[in-house]
Amino acid sequence: MIEQVMVGKMSQANGQLSLFTLPQNFVWLKFLSAEEFAEFLVELFNALTQSQRHDNWNGVMETIEAWQETANLKADPLVQQGIEQGLTELKEGQYVSWQDLRAELKL
């Protein structure tokens, strides 16, 4: 099965929409939002530019691996549920400050 991802920006006046077929090793990209996918591409192109300039390709691999880990977390419904719950609790003020935690743990 071929995985595809749609990326684009739609507007009333002028919009572009592109359909990319994902290479087998990059099917994890489908778990990123359109904004995250665009951010990944920007970071990847920046890493490619820097790697070519310095003849050191470690930055490209680090960028890909970091985004793949992000996508893997987004792909797990339990992790996503935990993140959403944590963000909700944070927004509602249900958290312990770092200073309070340090004091409680006597650090």
C-alpha positions in Angstrom: 0.0 0.0 0.0 1.3 3.4 -0.9 1.0 6.1 1.8 0.3 9.7 0.7 0.2 12.9 2.6 -1.5 16.1 1.5 0.2 19.4 2.3 -1.0 22.8 1.3 -2.5 26.1 2.1 -6.0 26.9 1.0 -7.4 30.5 0.9 -10.3 32.2 -0.8 -8.1 33.9 -3.3 -5.3 31.5 -4.1 -4.5 28.2 -2.5 -2.0 25.4 -3.3 -2.4 21.8 -2.5 0.2 19.2 -3.0 0.0 15.4 -2.7 3.2 13.6 -1.8 3.8 9.9 -2.0 5.8 8.9 1.1 8.8 6.7 0.7 8.4 3.5 2.8 10.9 4.7 5.4 9.0 7.9 5.9 5.4 6.7 6.4 5.6 8.0 9.9 5.1 11.5 8.4 1.4 10.9 8.1 1.1 11.3 11.9 2.2 15.0 11.7 -0.2 17.8 11.1 0.2 19.9 8.0 2.0 22.6 10.1 4.3 20.1 11.6 5.1 18.6 8.3 6.0 22.0 6.9 8.1 22.6 9.9 9.9 19.3 9.4 10.6 20.2 5.8 12.1 23.6 6.8 14.3 21.9 9.4 15.3 19.2 7.0 16.3 21.7 4.3 18.2 23.7 6.8 20.0 20.6 8.1 20.8 19.6 4.5 22.2 23.0 3.8 24.4 23.0 6.9 25.5 19.5 6.3 26.6 20.2 2.7 28.4 23.4 3.9 30.3 21.5 6.6 30.5 18.1 4.9 29.0 16.6 8.1 25.6 14.8 7.6 24.9 14.0 11.3 22.5 17.0 11.5 20.3 15.5 8.8 20.0 12.2 10.6 19.4 14.0 14.0 16.6 16.1 12.4 14.9 13.0 10.8 15.2 10.9 14.0 13.8 13.7 16.2 10.8 14.2 14.0 10.3 10.5 13.7 10.2 10.2 17.5 7.6 13.0 17.5 5.5 11.2 14.9 5.7 8.0 16.9 4.5 9.7 20.0 1.6 11.3 18.1 0.7 7.9 16.6 0.1 6.3 20.1 -3.4 7.1 21.2 -2.5 6.6 24.9 0.4 9.0 24.7 -1.8 11.6 22.9 -4.5 11.2 25.5 -1.9 11.8 28.3 -0.5 14.8 26.5 -4.0 16.3 26.0 -4.9 15.7 29.7 -1.6 17.3 30.8 -2.2 20.3 28.7 -5.7 20.7 30.0 -4.5 20.4 33.6 -1.8 22.9 32.9 -4.3 25.3 31.4 -6.6 24.9 34.5 -3.7 25.6 36.9 -3.4 22.0 38.1 0.3 21.7 38.4 3.1 21.9 40.9 5.8 24.5 40.4 9.4 23.4 40.0 10.3 25.4 43.2 7.5 23.7 45.2 8.5 20.3 43.9 12.2 20.9 44.8 11.2 22.0 48.3 8.9 19.0 48.7 11.7 16.6 47.6 14.3 18.5 49.6 16.5 19.1 46.6 
